[in-house]
Amino acid sequence: MRAWRTAVAAASMAALAFVGGTSPVAAGGTAGDPSAPATAPQGRADDPGGSVEAGKAGSDADASAVIRCQGQVQRPHNSTHVPGTVNVVVTVSCSAAVPEITTRAALYKNGQLVNQSALRTQRNTRGAQNNAAVRCSPGKYRGWMYFKVVFPPGYNPPTGSANGLGQEVPISC
């Protein structure tokens, strides 16, 4: 049964990568380098953030033994905290606490990468966030995110990562 769950998890991750472009490789990076690609990835913003999940071994019928984490790329906007800048916020929300969530946010202007955040790791939490900002100049802005979740011991797979692309938004300064 464990082999079946592993196969199902692998197939699910492959399907997510195919349908939503949710693997770091699909985003233009490599599995070890979660940097944003230099140009905005092609794709729809239907699932702007991607998702990952893991199940606890030996609990086939127990839905509570599955942890799901959903990423979200918010709409770029004129910052109210730092006037004169454009900001994008990315968030991850999990159905239960996990040992670690690492995030990266990026901001594109007219399809070109203009800034990305450092990787940010938050521990023992159900949620995480990060942001990227740049000095405002008129154009079409779009956010991107990468996240990696370390699931608790006993969950399979032990880690999961995804990325997502937000909506393109025209911004004037």
NORZI-V790026 format. One record per residue. N is the residue number from 1. RES is the residue in three letters. SS is DSSP state (~ for helix, > for strand, _ for the rest). OMEGA is omega in degrees with one decimal (none if undefined). NEAR is the number of other C-alpha atoms within 10 Angstrom. Layout:
BEGIN
n	res	ss	omega	near
N	RES	SS	OMEGA	NEAR
N	RES	SS	OMEGA	NEAR
END
This chain:
BEGIN
n	res	ss	omega	near
1	MET	_	179.8	9
2	ARG	~	178.2	13
3	ALA	~	179.0	8
4	TRP	~	179.8	9
5	ARG	~	178.4	18
6	THR	~	179.3	16
7	ALA	~	179.3	12
8	VAL	~	179.5	12
9	ALA	~	179.3	18
10	ALA	~	178.9	14
11	ALA	~	179.0	12
12	SER	~	179.6	14
13	MET	~	178.3	21
14	ALA	~	179.1	15
15	ALA	~	177.8	13
16	LEU	~	179.5	17
17	ALA	~	-179.2	19
18	PHE	~	-175.4	12
19	VAL	~	-172.2	11
20	GLY	~	-177.4	23
21	GLY	_	-170.7	25
22	THR	_	175.4	28
23	SER	_	178.1	25
24	PRO	_	178.9	24
25	VAL	_	179.6	16
26	ALA	_	-178.6	17
27	ALA	_	178.6	26
28	GLY	_	176.7	18
29	GLY	_	173.9	15
30	THR	>	-177.0	12
31	ALA	_	-179.6	13
32	GLY	_	-177.1	8
33	ASP	>	-178.2	10
34	PRO	_	177.7	23
35	SER	_	177.3	21
36	ALA	_	175.1	25
37	PRO	_	-176.2	17
38	ALA	_	175.7	14
39	THR	>	-177.1	14
40	ALA	_	177.4	22
41	PRO	_	175.5	18
42	GLN	_	178.2	11
43	GLY	_	179.8	15
44	ARG	_	177.8	14
45	ALA	_	179.8	17
46	ASP	_	179.4	12
47	ASP	_	-170.8	20
48	PRO	_	176.8	25
49	GLY	_	-179.2	27
50	GLY	_	179.1	27
51	SER	>	175.7	25
52	VAL	>	176.0	24
53	GLU	>	177.6	23
54	ALA	>	179.3	24
55	GLY	>	179.5	24
56	LYS	>	-179.1	22
57	ALA	_	175.9	17
58	GLY	_	-176.6	13
59	SER	_	-174.5	12
60	ASP	_	-173.4	13
61	ALA	_	-174.0	7
62	ASP	_	-177.7	10
63	ALA	~	179.8	10
64	SER	~	179.5	11
65	ALA	~	175.6	16
66	VAL	>	175.7	18
67	ILE	>	177.8	20
68	ARG	>	177.6	16
69	CYS	>	-176.4	27
70	GLN	>	175.3	19
71	GLY	>	177.0	28
72	GLN	>	173.1	24
73	VAL	>	179.1	30
74	GLN	_	-179.2	21
75	ARG	_	172.8	17
76	PRO	_	-176.3	25
77	HIS	>	171.1	19
78	ASN	>	-176.6	19
79	SER	_	173.2	16
80	THR	_	-179.8	10
81	HIS	_	178.7	8
82	VAL	_	-178.1	11
83	PRO	_	179.0	11
84	GLY	_	178.1	14
85	THR	>	172.6	16
86	VAL	>	-172.6	24
87	ASN	>	168.8	25
88	VAL	>	179.2	27
89	VAL	>	175.0	22
90	VAL	>	-178.7	28
91	THR	>	172.8	21
92	VAL	>	178.9	25
93	SER	>	-179.6	18
94	CYS	>	-178.5	20
95	SER	>	175.9	14
96	ALA	>	179.1	17
97	ALA	>	177.4	17
98	VAL	>	-179.0	20
99	PRO	>	-173.4	14
100	GLU	>	171.2	19
101	ILE	>	177.3	28
102	THR	>	-177.4	19
103	THR	>	170.1	27
104	ARG	>	176.4	26
105	ALA	>	176.3	29
106	ALA	>	-178.7	29
107	LEU	>	178.1	29
108	TYR	>	172.8	28
109	LYS	>	-178.6	24
110	ASN	_	175.0	16
111	GLY	_	-178.5	17
112	GLN	>	178.1	15
113	LEU	>	178.1	19
114	VAL	>	176.0	17
115	ASN	>	170.8	19
116	GLN	>	-179.9	22
117	SER	_	167.7	17
118	ALA	_	171.7	14
119	LEU	_	179.2	14
120	ARG	>	179.8	15
121	THR	>	175.9	16
122	GLN	>	-171.7	16
123	ARG	>	176.0	15
124	ASN	>	-173.8	13
125	THR	>	173.0	14
126	ARG	>	-176.3	18
127	GLY	>	179.6	20
128	ALA	>	175.3	20
129	GLN	>	177.5	21
130	ASN	>	177.4	22
131	ASN	>	173.9	24
132	ALA	>	-179.1	23
133	ALA	>	178.9	23
134	VAL	>	176.1	18
135	ARG	>	-174.4	15
136	CYS	_	165.9	18
137	SER	_	-174.3	13
138	PRO	_	177.9	12
139	GLY	>	177.5	16
140	LYS	>	-175.4	16
141	TYR	>	-180.0	26
142	ARG	>	178.3	28
143	GLY	>	178.4	32
144	TRP	>	177.0	32
145	MET	>	169.6	36
146	TYR	>	169.3	30
147	PHE	>	177.3	34
148	LYS	>	179.6	23
149	VAL	>	170.0	26
150	VAL	>	-178.9	19
151	PHE	_	180.0	25
152	PRO	_	176.2	20
153	PRO	_	179.3	12
154	GLY	_	178.7	12
155	TYR	>	-178.0	18
156	ASN	>	0.4	20
157	PRO	_	-178.0	21
158	PRO	_	177.1	15
159	THR	>	174.6	16
160	GLY	>	177.7	19
161	SER	>	-179.8	24
162	ALA	>	171.9	29
163	ASN	>	-178.4	32
164	GLY	>	-176.1	30
165	LEU	>	-179.6	30
166	GLY	_	-179.8	25
167	GLN	_	173.1	18
168	GLU	_	-173.7	19
169	VAL	>	174.3	16
170	PRO	>	-179.0	14
171	ILE	>	172.1	16
172	SER	_	-175.4	12
173	CYS	_	none	12
END
